[in-house]
């Protein structure tokens, strides 16, 4: 596993299945190879281009929050619902870590600022994220989370893990976009 990916994502160690952990890390390695963005950029660029200038929450702050919220929600669902609605925590965590990996192909840097690039105008990150993950052998149940975490997934029946990541992602995005203050 690449040290810079593990530094970005210490949460990879929460994935107990070593093969899935490695494939998840490899997907991030591939995305970084193909991207104009560096790990340092991910710690400084805003997590979305939709909230306008002045947003101080970085890409990695948002992404790591989604992973932590997803994990907490999955643990609580397993605690309260047990076998009635089991959550596969490895699939959940891998999917949450990979949900926005495709954004690394969407963005370009212009004058030190992140902007949507030509690739991103044609293919949004759920599509490019699935492509990257499949190239690295990530299983279908995790690719499903990547594909359905955003609005594109509203036309598809989501797994329990995909619902969790979808809601964790939107609950940490919508308030920034629609806040009243």
Buried (B, 14 or more C-beta within 10 A) or exposed (E): BBEBBBEBBEBBEBBEBEEBBBBBBBBBBBBBEEBEBEBEBBEBBBBBBEBEEEBEBBBBBBBBBBBBBBBEBBEEBBEEEEEEEEBBBBBBBBBBBBBBBBBBBBBBBEEEEBEBBEBBEEBBBBBBBBBBBBEBEBBEBBBBBBBBBBEEBEEEEBBBBBBBBBBBBBEBBEEBEEEEE
